Amino acid sequence: MHAGKRRGRDYTPLFRFLLSRVGKDWTQVHSEAVSRLDDEAPIFWLVARTEAEQQSSVLMGQNSYYSGLYVDDDNRLAIVDPTLSVEQMEPSCSCCTHTFNGIPFTRPFRGR
Ligand SMILES: [Zn+2]
């Protein structure tokens, strides 16, 4: 196994898949996601396994944020903070393009 190589893999399609399945039965979503992967760990970068793991947004790589997800009491994939939108996100610098669920931030960098 080449762990270093795998780390550099682009999981954007996986994250988009998971976001597109919000509200769907987790058992089905999980098995469909696993069937596309050789390692299911990246699923749980986005999907919290415990309440303590739940985050409103999750940073992947340098500048790509995604909605944190969890599995609700009805076994459906859900968004931790559905009120969080790209308009609320503050970029941490002016030189990079920051995105939230693939959408570029609309707020400018405000400096310090
Ligand atoms: Zn930058």
Backbone and ligand atoms as CSV (ligand in chain L), in Angstrom:
chain,resi,resn,atom,element,x,y,z
A,1,MET,N,N,0.833,-1.199,0.000
A,1,MET,CA,C,0.000,0.000,0.000
A,1,MET,C,C,0.872,1.254,0.000
A,2,HIS,N,N,0.516,2.219,-0.809
A,2,HIS,CA,C,1.257,3.465,-0.867
A,2,HIS,C,C,0.441,4.566,-0.201
A,3,ALA,N,N,0.592,4.646,1.102
A,3,ALA,CA,C,-0.227,5.590,1.869
A,3,ALA,C,C,-0.002,7.023,1.401
A,4,GLY,N,N,1.256,7.362,1.137
A,4,GLY,CA,C,1.572,8.734,0.731
A,4,GLY,C,C,0.884,9.102,-0.566
A,5,LYS,N,N,0.860,8.164,-1.486
A,5,LYS,CA,C,0.238,8.395,-2.776
A,5,LYS,C,C,-1.262,8.622,-2.622
A,6,ARG,N,N,-1.863,7.773,-1.782
A,6,ARG,CA,C,-3.300,7.855,-1.588
A,6,ARG,C,C,-3.720,9.184,-0.976
A,7,ARG,N,N,-2.849,9.694,-0.092
A,7,ARG,CA,C,-3.152,10.946,0.574
A,7,ARG,C,C,-3.327,12.075,-0.439
A,8,GLY,N,N,-2.595,11.993,-1.547
A,8,GLY,CA,C,-2.665,13.043,-2.549
A,8,GLY,C,C,-3.842,12.909,-3.492
A,9,ARG,N,N,-4.641,11.870,-3.303
A,9,ARG,CA,C,-5.770,11.641,-4.185
A,9,ARG,C,C,-6.829,12.723,-4.025
A,10,ASP,N,N,-7.515,13.014,-5.105
A,10,ASP,CA,C,-8.557,14.026,-5.065
A,10,ASP,C,C,-9.897,13.365,-4.753
A,11,TYR,N,N,-10.420,13.688,-3.581
A,11,TYR,CA,C,-11.675,13.086,-3.161
A,11,TYR,C,C,-12.878,13.994,-3.426
A,12,THR,N,N,-12.663,15.044,-4.223
A,12,THR,CA,C,-13.768,15.948,-4.523
A,12,THR,C,C,-15.016,15.216,-5.043
A,13,PRO,N,N,-14.858,14.249,-5.976
A,13,PRO,CA,C,-16.053,13.538,-6.457
A,13,PRO,C,C,-16.793,12.806,-5.331
A,14,LEU,N,N,-16.043,12.257,-4.371
A,14,LEU,CA,C,-16.674,11.579,-3.235
A,14,LEU,C,C,-17.472,12.581,-2.400
A,15,PHE,N,N,-16.857,13.741,-2.109
A,15,PHE,CA,C,-17.542,14.724,-1.269
A,15,PHE,C,C,-18.788,15.245,-1.980
A,16,ARG,N,N,-18.687,15.451,-3.282
A,16,ARG,CA,C,-19.866,15.911,-4.040
A,16,ARG,C,C,-20.961,14.852,-4.035
A,17,PHE,N,N,-20.542,13.603,-4.156
A,17,PHE,CA,C,-21.504,12.495,-4.106
A,17,PHE,C,C,-22.242,12.507,-2.766
A,18,LEU,N,N,-21.474,12.610,-1.671
A,18,LEU,CA,C,-22.089,12.584,-0.333
A,18,LEU,C,C,-23.059,13.760,-0.159
A,19,LEU,N,N,-22.638,14.951,-0.592
A,19,LEU,CA,C,-23.506,16.126,-0.459
A,19,LEU,C,C,-24.779,15.969,-1.267
A,20,SER,N,N,-24.662,15.295,-2.406
A,20,SER,CA,C,-25.839,15.119,-3.268
A,20,SER,C,C,-26.802,14.096,-2.695
A,21,ARG,N,N,-26.355,13.338,-1.691
A,21,ARG,CA,C,-27.208,12.295,-1.117
A,21,ARG,C,C,-27.785,12.678,0.250
A,22,VAL,N,N,-27.637,13.927,0.644
A,22,VAL,CA,C,-28.212,14.377,1.923
A,22,VAL,C,C,-29.720,14.111,1.920
A,23,GLY,N,N,-30.211,13.522,3.010
A,23,GLY,CA,C,-31.632,13.185,3.124
A,23,GLY,C,C,-31.936,11.752,2.727
A,24,LYS,N,N,-30.932,11.073,2.136
A,24,LYS,CA,C,-31.133,9.690,1.679
A,24,LYS,C,C,-30.710,8.684,2.763
A,25,ASP,N,N,-31.157,7.462,2.592
A,25,ASP,CA,C,-30.864,6.392,3.539
A,25,ASP,C,C,-29.354,6.125,3.599
A,26,TRP,N,N,-28.805,6.220,4.788
A,26,TRP,CA,C,-27.359,6.141,4.953
A,26,TRP,C,C,-26.804,4.772,4.566
A,27,THR,N,N,-27.524,3.710,4.863
A,27,THR,CA,C,-27.037,2.377,4.538
A,27,THR,C,C,-26.778,2.253,3.034
A,28,GLN,N,N,-27.705,2.784,2.242
A,28,GLN,CA,C,-27.545,2.735,0.780
A,28,GLN,C,C,-26.434,3.665,0.305
A,29,VAL,N,N,-26.429,4.882,0.862
A,29,VAL,CA,C,-25.407,5.857,0.458
A,29,VAL,C,C,-24.018,5.322,0.786
A,30,HIS,N,N,-23.892,4.763,1.996
A,30,HIS,CA,C,-22.598,4.241,2.425
A,30,HIS,C,C,-22.126,3.113,1.517
A,31,SER,N,N,-23.011,2.180,1.200
A,31,SER,CA,C,-22.565,1.048,0.380
A,31,SER,C,C,-22.233,1.499,-1.040
A,32,GLU,N,N,-22.968,2.505,-1.533
A,32,GLU,CA,C,-22.647,3.026,-2.863
A,32,GLU,C,C,-21.294,3.746,-2.850
A,33,ALA,N,N,-21.045,4.518,-1.780
A,33,ALA,CA,C,-19.767,5.231,-1.674
A,33,ALA,C,C,-18.611,4.240,-1.551
A,34,VAL,N,N,-18.784,3.221,-0.722
A,34,VAL,CA,C,-17.728,2.230,-0.505
A,34,VAL,C,C,-17.387,1.500,-1.799
A,35,SER,N,N,-18.401,1.253,-2.624
A,35,SER,CA,C,-18.178,0.508,-3.861
A,35,SER,C,C,-17.286,1.269,-4.826
A,36,ARG,N,N,-17.150,2.596,-4.629
A,36,ARG,CA,C,-16.308,3.414,-5.510
A,36,ARG,C,C,-14.917,3.626,-4.943
A,37,LEU,N,N,-14.685,3.154,-3.716
A,37,LEU,CA,C,-13.427,3.458,-3.030
A,37,LEU,C,C,-12.658,2.182,-2.706
A,38,ASP,N,N,-11.338,2.322,-2.547
A,38,ASP,CA,C,-10.574,1.188,-2.034
A,38,ASP,C,C,-10.344,1.337,-0.530
A,39,ASP,N,N,-10.765,2.477,0.001
A,39,ASP,CA,C,-10.585,2.748,1.430
A,39,ASP,C,C,-11.728,3.665,1.843
A,40,GLU,N,N,-12.511,3.257,2.838
A,40,GLU,CA,C,-13.680,4.059,3.180
A,40,GLU,C,C,-13.375,5.207,4.144
A,41,ALA,N,N,-12.125,5.320,4.587
A,41,ALA,CA,C,-11.779,6.371,5.554
A,41,ALA,C,C,-12.200,7.777,5.112
A,42,PRO,N,N,-11.977,8.150,3.827
A,42,PRO,CA,C,-12.319,9.525,3.423
A,42,PRO,C,C,-13.802,9.865,3.599
A,43,ILE,N,N,-14.669,8.864,3.596
A,43,ILE,CA,C,-16.093,9.114,3.830
A,43,ILE,C,C,-16.273,9.810,5.177
A,44,PHE,N,N,-15.478,9.343,6.146
A,44,PHE,CA,C,-15.674,9.827,7.512
A,44,PHE,C,C,-14.866,11.085,7.822
A,45,TRP,N,N,-14.162,11.599,6.800
A,45,TRP,CA,C,-13.608,12.950,6.944
A,45,TRP,C,C,-14.774,13.934,6.914
A,46,LEU,N,N,-15.809,13.606,6.167
A,46,LEU,CA,C,-16.964,14.498,6.012
A,46,LEU,C,C,-18.120,14.082,6.919
A,47,VAL,N,N,-18.331,12.786,7.051
A,47,VAL,CA,C,-19.477,12.285,7.816
A,47,VAL,C,C,-19.022,11.948,9.239
A,48,ALA,N,N,-19.547,12.687,10.214
A,48,ALA,CA,C,-19.171,12.459,11.614
A,48,ALA,C,C,-19.707,11.110,12.079
A,49,ARG,N,N,-18.874,10.376,12.804
A,49,ARG,CA,C,-19.311,9.086,13.325
A,49,ARG,C,C,-19.903,9.214,14.720
A,50,THR,N,N,-19.551,10.282,15.416
A,50,THR,CA,C,-20.088,10.518,16.756
A,50,THR,C,C,-20.545,11.973,16.839
A,51,GLU,N,N,-21.354,12.273,17.835
A,51,GLU,CA,C,-21.823,13.639,18.015
A,51,GLU,C,C,-20.637,14.587,18.231
A,52,ALA,N,N,-19.628,14.109,18.939
A,52,ALA,CA,C,-18.461,14.939,19.238
A,52,ALA,C,C,-17.686,15.300,17.971
A,53,GLU,N,N,-17.806,14.476,16.941
A,53,GLU,CA,C,-17.082,14.721,15.683
A,53,GLU,C,C,-17.784,15.721,14.775
A,54,GLN,N,N,-19.029,16.057,15.087
A,54,GLN,CA,C,-19.811,16.901,14.174
A,54,GLN,C,C,-19.239,18.316,14.088
A,55,GLN,N,N,-19.023,18.777,12.859
A,55,GLN,CA,C,-18.522,20.124,12.605
A,55,GLN,C,C,-19.409,20.776,11.556
A,56,SER,N,N,-19.614,22.097,11.686
A,56,SER,CA,C,-20.459,22.784,10.699
A,56,SER,C,C,-19.787,22.803,9.331
A,57,SER,N,N,-18.451,22.957,9.322
A,57,SER,CA,C,-17.741,22.859,8.048
A,57,SER,C,C,-16.427,22.121,8.262
A,58,VAL,N,N,-15.991,21.452,7.205
A,58,VAL,CA,C,-14.788,20.634,7.270
A,58,VAL,C,C,-13.833,21.139,6.191
A,59,LEU,N,N,-12.579,21.381,6.569
A,59,LEU,CA,C,-11.580,21.849,5.607
A,59,LEU,C,C,-10.844,20.658,5.002
A,60,MET,N,N,-10.842,20.601,3.672
A,60,MET,CA,C,-10.116,19.556,2.951
A,60,MET,C,C,-8.988,20.219,2.179
A,61,GLY,N,N,-7.776,19.761,2.393
A,61,GLY,CA,C,-6.650,20.371,1.707
A,61,GLY,C,C,-6.444,21.788,2.228
A,62,GLN,N,N,-6.081,22.697,1.334
A,62,GLN,CA,C,-5.733,24.055,1.747
A,62,GLN,C,C,-6.939,24.974,1.889
A,63,ASN,N,N,-7.844,24.948,0.924
A,63,ASN,CA,C,-8.855,26.002,0.827
A,63,ASN,C,C,-10.247,25.500,0.485
A,64,SER,N,N,-10.453,24.200,0.543
A,64,SER,CA,C,-11.756,23.664,0.160
A,64,SER,C,C,-12.535,23.243,1.402
A,65,TYR,N,N,-13.621,23.975,1.657
A,65,TYR,CA,C,-14.472,23.656,2.796
A,65,TYR,C,C,-15.713,22.921,2.305
A,66,TYR,N,N,-16.202,22.012,3.135
A,66,TYR,CA,C,-17.429,21.299,2.823
A,66,TYR,C,C,-18.328,21.309,4.050
A,67,SER,N,N,-19.641,21.170,3.825
A,67,SER,CA,C,-20.570,21.034,4.938
A,67,SER,C,C,-20.246,19.764,5.707
A,68,GLY,N,N,-20.165,19.882,7.040
A,68,GLY,CA,C,-20.023,18.687,7.855
A,68,GLY,C,C,-21.324,17.897,7.819
A,69,LEU,N,N,-21.221,16.579,7.735
A,69,LEU,CA,C,-22.398,15.720,7.651
A,69,LEU,C,C,-22.459,14.774,8.837
A,70,TYR,N,N,-23.632,14.218,9.069
A,70,TYR,CA,C,-23.797,13.192,10.103
A,70,TYR,C,C,-24.987,12.332,9.704
A,71,VAL,N,N,-25.187,11.263,10.443
A,71,VAL,CA,C,-26.315,10.369,10.169
A,71,VAL,C,C,-27.351,10.596,11.274
A,72,ASP,N,N,-28.565,10.983,10.890
A,72,ASP,CA,C,-29.561,11.338,11.893
A,72,ASP,C,C,-30.253,10.100,12.474
A,73,ASP,N,N,-31.197,10.334,13.384
A,73,ASP,CA,C,-31.850,9.237,14.103
A,73,ASP,C,C,-32.665,8.336,13.184
A,74,ASP,N,N,-33.045,8.846,12.010
A,74,ASP,CA,C,-33.786,8.040,11.035
A,74,ASP,C,C,-32.857,7.351,10.045
A,75,ASN,N,N,-31.544,7.330,10.355
A,75,ASN,CA,C,-30.535,6.715,9.494
A,75,ASN,C,C,-30.439,7.400,8.134
A,76,ARG,N,N,-30.655,8.718,8.144
A,76,ARG,CA,C,-30.509,9.482,6.899
A,76,ARG,C,C,-29.322,10.429,7.017
A,77,LEU,N,N,-28.648,10.592,5.874
A,77,LEU,CA,C,-27.515,11.508,5.829
A,77,LEU,C,C,-28.030,12.931,5.995
A,78,ALA,N,N,-27.416,13.707,6.895
A,78,ALA,CA,C,-27.904,15.052,7.197
A,78,ALA,C,C,-26.743,16.024,7.320
A,79,ILE,N,N,-27.058,17.323,7.146
A,79,ILE,CA,C,-26.068,18.397,7.274
A,79,ILE,C,C,-26.056,18.872,8.724
A,80,VAL,N,N,-24.859,18.980,9.302
A,80,VAL,CA,C,-24.731,19.392,10.707
A,80,VAL,C,C,-25.328,20.789,10.902
A,81,ASP,N,N,-24.974,21.730,10.023
A,81,ASP,CA,C,-25.469,23.100,10.135
A,81,ASP,C,C,-26.043,23.560,8.802
A,82,PRO,N,N,-27.339,23.279,8.569
A,82,PRO,CA,C,-27.937,23.621,7.267
A,82,PRO,C,C,-28.031,25.123,7.030
A,83,THR,N,N,-27.861,25.943,8.071
A,83,THR,CA,C,-27.974,27.397,7.880
A,83,THR,C,C,-26.673,28.008,7.370
A,84,LEU,N,N,-25.582,27.252,7.444
A,84,LEU,CA,C,-24.293,27.791,6.995
A,84,LEU,C,C,-24.266,27.870,5.471
A,85,SER,N,N,-23.973,29.072,4.955
A,85,SER,CA,C,-23.911,29.236,3.498
A,85,SER,C,C,-22.589,29.900,3.131
A,86,VAL,N,N,-22.283,29.856,1.847
A,86,VAL,CA,C,-20.992,30.381,1.375
A,86,VAL,C,C,-20.866,31.872,1.680
A,87,GLU,N,N,-22.008,32.593,1.723
A,87,GLU,CA,C,-21.980,34.035,1.998
A,87,GLU,C,C,-21.422,34.347,3.387
A,88,GLN,N,N,-21.495,33.381,4.296
A,88,GLN,CA,C,-21.025,33.605,5.660
A,88,GLN,C,C,-19.546,33.282,5.834
A,89,MET,N,N,-18.966,32.617,4.842
A,89,MET,CA,C,-17.609,32.116,5.016
A,89,MET,C,C,-16.597,33.230,4.779
A,90,GLU,N,N,-15.602,33.314,5.671
A,90,GLU,CA,C,-14.549,34.326,5.583
A,90,GLU,C,C,-13.269,33.685,5.078
A,91,PRO,N,N,-12.722,34.189,3.964
A,91,PRO,CA,C,-11.440,33.640,3.509
A,91,PRO,C,C,-10.314,34.000,4.474
A,92,SER,N,N,-9.308,33.144,4.582
A,92,SER,CA,C,-8.213,33.366,5.522
A,92,SER,C,C,-7.030,34.078,4.869
A,93,CYS,N,N,-7.127,34.345,3.570
A,93,CYS,CA,C,-6.087,35.107,2.877
A,93,CYS,C,C,-6.688,35.637,1.585
A,94,SER,N,N,-5.943,36.506,0.894
A,94,SER,CA,C,-6.479,37.085,-0.341
A,94,SER,C,C,-5.910,36.421,-1.584
A,95,CYS,N,N,-4.886,35.589,-1.403
A,95,CYS,CA,C,-4.172,35.075,-2.577
A,95,CYS,C,C,-4.768,33.777,-3.120
A,96,CYS,N,N,-5.633,33.092,-2.345
A,96,CYS,CA,C,-6.153,31.803,-2.778
A,96,CYS,C,C,-7.659,31.875,-3.026
A,97,THR,N,N,-8.132,30.975,-3.838
A,97,THR,CA,C,-9.568,30.832,-4.026
A,97,THR,C,C,-10.080,29.831,-3.005
A,98,HIS,N,N,-10.935,30.276,-2.109
A,98,HIS,CA,C,-11.530,29.397,-1.115
A,98,HIS,C,C,-12.903,28.986,-1.610
A,99,THR,N,N,-13.264,27.744,-1.374
A,99,THR,CA,C,-14.581,27.295,-1.813
A,99,THR,C,C,-15.313,26.593,-0.674
A,100,PHE,N,N,-16.637,26.655,-0.746
A,100,PHE,CA,C,-17.505,25.949,0.191
A,100,PHE,C,C,-18.419,25.073,-0.652
A,101,ASN,N,N,-18.302,23.769,-0.494
A,101,ASN,CA,C,-19.049,22.820,-1.328
A,101,ASN,C,C,-18.829,23.101,-2.812
A,102,GLY,N,N,-17.609,23.509,-3.148
A,102,GLY,CA,C,-17.256,23.756,-4.545
A,102,GLY,C,C,-17.590,25.147,-5.055
A,103,ILE,N,N,-18.255,25.976,-4.216
A,103,ILE,CA,C,-18.647,27.328,-4.630
A,103,ILE,C,C,-17.638,28.326,-4.067
A,104,PRO,N,N,-17.078,29.206,-4.932
A,104,PRO,CA,C,-16.102,30.183,-4.427
A,104,PRO,C,C,-16.722,31.127,-3.398
A,105,PHE,N,N,-15.941,31.478,-2.379
A,105,PHE,CA,C,-16.396,32.432,-1.359
A,105,PHE,C,C,-16.768,33.753,-2.017
A,106,THR,N,N,-17.783,34.406,-1.472
A,106,THR,CA,C,-18.196,35.701,-2.013
A,106,THR,C,C,-17.617,36.850,-1.201
A,107,ARG,N,N,-17.292,36.622,0.086
A,107,ARG,CA,C,-16.727,37.684,0.923
A,107,ARG,C,C,-15.257,37.882,0.598
A,108,PRO,N,N,-14.815,39.164,0.586
A,108,PRO,CA,C,-13.378,39.406,0.383
A,108,PRO,C,C,-12.603,39.140,1.668
A,109,PHE,N,N,-11.310,38.954,1.522
A,109,PHE,CA,C,-10.429,38.829,2.675
A,109,PHE,C,C,-10.357,40.193,3.362
A,110,ARG,N,N,-10.577,40.208,4.682
A,110,ARG,CA,C,-10.637,41.494,5.381
A,110,ARG,C,C,-9.337,41.889,6.053
A,111,GLY,N,N,-8.346,41.061,5.931
A,111,GLY,CA,C,-7.057,41.392,6.531
A,111,GLY,C,C,-7.076,41.294,8.033
A,112,ARG,N,N,-6.031,41.822,8.675
A,112,ARG,CA,C,-6.008,41.702,10.126
A,112,ARG,C,C,-5.955,43.068,10.770
L,1,ZN,ZN,ZN,-3.641,32.342,0.021
